[in-house]
Amino acid sequence: MRDLNLLNSLNYLKKESFLIIMKNTEIAIILTGVGTIILAGAVIYQTSILQEEFESNNRPWISIAKIDRLEDNKIVITYQNFGKIPNKEGKMGVTWADALFTKDLMYKETPLVLNLGVVLPNQQQYSTVLEAENVNEAIAKSGGDMYVGILLRYNYLNDKEGEFGSIVLYDKKSSQFIIQEDWIK
């Protein structure tokens, strides 16, 4: 009888040990699964950050390189792609006024009518935006100073959009364009 009790006790211990091992294994499997999910989330997050950084570094960055008022009273805007890839297409809008205006007003009142075309990396292109009569008329109305708003919008890659805007003062006394505000997206 004693041997039978000992054998029953050993069988009981085996079952309990087996159950303890199984519970620990299940806990280890669950913890491994949770850890794997957390690690996968961290990898996805890091990948999205790297993708954004790559796209930020490898995109067109088109902005104004210079603005000139020529002797024949034309205003010529030279724009350049400072980025690493060309844009697909783009438009430019120009507006002018005799008083400083805001970026919000410029968005509302500046039609994008001039085609930028494709601008290759480091390429400069120009556009004559105001002819002699309009320049003289705008300056005459302002009594001297004239504010010019320039908005460039362009597409690249999978229909992503880039933008450059500038509000510039044309100072009649110095015959120079002075940047009042710039922004880029």
C-alpha positions as CSV (number, residue, x, y, z in Angstrom):
1,M,0.0,0.0,0.0
2,R,2.8,2.3,0.8
3,D,4.3,1.7,-2.7
4,L,1.0,2.5,-4.2
5,N,0.7,5.8,-2.3
6,L,4.3,6.6,-3.3
7,L,3.5,5.9,-6.9
8,N,0.3,8.0,-6.8
9,S,2.3,10.9,-5.2
10,L,4.9,10.6,-7.9
11,N,2.2,10.6,-10.6
12,Y,0.6,13.6,-9.0
13,L,3.9,15.5,-8.9
14,K,4.5,14.6,-12.6
15,K,1.1,16.0,-13.5
16,E,1.7,19.2,-11.4
17,S,5.2,19.7,-12.9
18,F,3.8,19.2,-16.3
19,L,1.0,21.7,-15.7
20,I,3.5,24.2,-14.3
21,I,5.8,23.8,-17.3
22,M,2.8,24.2,-19.6
23,K,1.6,27.4,-17.9
24,N,5.1,28.8,-18.0
25,T,5.4,27.9,-21.7
26,E,2.1,29.5,-22.4
27,I,3.1,32.7,-20.6
28,A,6.4,32.7,-22.5
29,I,4.6,32.3,-25.8
30,I,2.2,35.1,-25.0
31,L,5.0,37.4,-23.9
32,T,6.9,36.6,-27.0
33,G,3.8,37.4,-29.1
34,V,3.3,40.7,-27.3
35,G,7.0,41.6,-27.7
36,T,6.9,40.7,-31.4
37,I,3.8,43.0,-31.9
38,I,5.5,45.9,-30.1
39,L,8.7,45.4,-32.1
40,A,6.8,45.3,-35.3
41,G,5.0,48.5,-34.4
42,A,8.3,50.2,-33.6
43,V,9.8,49.0,-37.0
44,I,6.7,50.4,-38.9
45,Y,7.0,53.7,-37.0
46,Q,10.8,54.0,-37.7
47,T,10.2,53.1,-41.4
48,S,7.6,55.8,-41.8
49,I,10.0,58.4,-40.2
50,L,12.8,57.3,-42.6
51,Q,10.4,57.4,-45.6
52,E,9.4,61.0,-44.7
53,E,13.0,62.0,-44.2
54,F,14.0,60.4,-47.6
55,E,11.1,62.2,-49.4
56,S,12.0,65.5,-47.7
57,N,15.6,65.2,-49.0
58,N,14.7,63.8,-52.4
59,R,12.1,66.1,-53.8
60,P,12.0,69.3,-55.8
61,W,12.4,72.6,-53.8
62,I,11.4,75.3,-56.2
63,S,11.7,78.9,-55.0
64,I,12.5,82.4,-56.3
65,A,16.2,82.9,-57.1
66,K,15.8,86.6,-58.0
67,I,13.5,89.3,-59.1
68,D,14.6,92.0,-61.6
69,R,13.0,95.1,-62.9
70,L,14.4,95.6,-66.4
71,E,15.1,98.9,-68.1
72,D,12.0,98.5,-70.3
73,N,9.9,98.3,-67.0
74,K,9.3,94.5,-67.2
75,I,9.5,92.5,-64.0
76,V,11.2,89.2,-64.5
77,I,11.0,86.4,-61.8
78,T,13.7,83.8,-61.9
79,Y,12.9,80.6,-60.1
80,Q,15.1,77.6,-59.5
81,N,14.8,74.0,-58.4
82,F,17.1,73.6,-55.4
83,G,15.9,70.0,-54.9
84,K,17.2,66.6,-56.1
85,I,14.4,65.6,-58.5
86,P,12.3,67.5,-61.1
87,N,8.8,68.5,-60.6
88,K,6.0,67.1,-62.8
89,E,4.2,70.3,-63.4
90,G,3.5,73.6,-61.7
91,K,1.8,77.0,-61.8
92,M,2.8,80.5,-60.6
93,G,0.5,83.3,-59.5
94,V,1.6,86.9,-59.1
95,T,-0.4,89.7,-57.5
96,W,0.6,93.3,-56.6
97,A,-0.8,96.0,-54.4
98,D,0.1,99.4,-53.0
99,A,0.0,98.2,-49.4
100,L,1.4,95.2,-47.6
101,F,-1.0,92.2,-47.7
102,T,-1.2,89.0,-45.8
103,K,-0.4,85.4,-46.9
104,D,-4.1,84.5,-46.4
105,L,-5.2,87.3,-48.7
106,M,-2.7,86.3,-51.2
107,Y,-4.1,82.7,-51.2
108,K,-7.6,84.1,-51.9
109,E,-6.7,86.6,-54.6
110,T,-3.8,85.1,-56.5
111,P,-4.8,83.0,-59.5
112,L,-2.2,80.5,-60.6
113,V,-2.1,81.2,-64.3
114,L,1.5,81.0,-65.4
115,N,2.9,77.6,-66.2
116,L,6.2,76.7,-64.6
117,G,6.8,73.6,-66.7
118,V,9.2,71.0,-65.5
119,V,12.1,72.4,-63.6
120,L,15.1,70.1,-63.4
121,P,17.4,70.0,-60.3
122,N,19.6,73.2,-60.2
123,Q,17.9,74.5,-63.3
124,Q,16.8,78.2,-63.4
125,Q,13.8,79.4,-65.5
126,Y,12.3,82.8,-65.7
127,S,8.9,84.4,-66.4
128,T,8.1,88.0,-67.3
129,V,5.1,88.7,-65.1
130,L,4.4,92.4,-65.4
131,E,4.7,94.4,-68.6
132,A,5.7,98.1,-68.7
133,E,2.2,99.6,-68.5
134,N,1.2,97.5,-65.6
135,V,4.4,98.1,-63.6
136,N,4.2,101.9,-64.1
137,E,0.5,101.9,-63.4
138,A,1.0,99.9,-60.2
139,I,3.8,102.1,-59.0
140,A,1.9,105.3,-59.9
141,K,-1.1,104.1,-57.9
142,S,1.0,103.2,-54.9
143,G,2.8,106.6,-54.8
144,G,6.2,104.8,-55.0
145,D,6.3,101.5,-53.3
146,M,4.7,98.4,-54.6
147,Y,4.1,95.0,-52.9
148,V,4.4,91.9,-55.1
149,G,3.1,88.5,-54.0
150,I,4.4,85.4,-55.7
151,L,3.0,81.9,-55.2
152,L,4.5,78.8,-56.8
153,R,2.7,75.4,-56.6
154,Y,4.0,72.3,-58.2
155,N,3.4,68.5,-58.2
156,Y,6.0,65.7,-57.9
157,L,6.2,62.0,-57.5
158,N,2.8,60.5,-56.7
159,D,0.8,63.7,-56.9
160,K,2.6,65.2,-53.9
161,E,2.5,69.0,-53.8
162,G,5.2,71.6,-53.1
163,E,4.7,75.3,-52.6
164,F,6.8,78.4,-52.3
165,G,5.4,81.8,-51.5
166,S,6.9,85.3,-51.1
167,I,5.6,88.8,-50.4
168,V,8.1,91.3,-51.7
169,L,8.4,95.1,-51.5
170,Y,9.6,97.0,-54.6
171,D,11.3,100.1,-53.2
172,K,11.1,102.7,-55.9
173,K,13.9,104.8,-54.4
174,S,16.5,102.0,-54.4
175,S,14.9,100.1,-57.4
176,Q,15.2,96.9,-55.4
177,F,13.0,94.1,-54.3
178,I,13.0,93.5,-50.6
179,I,11.6,90.3,-49.2
180,Q,8.9,90.8,-46.5
181,E,7.9,87.2,-46.0
182,D,8.8,83.8,-47.4
183,W,7.3,80.3,-46.8
184,I,7.8,76.9,-48.2
185,K,5.8,73.7,-48.0
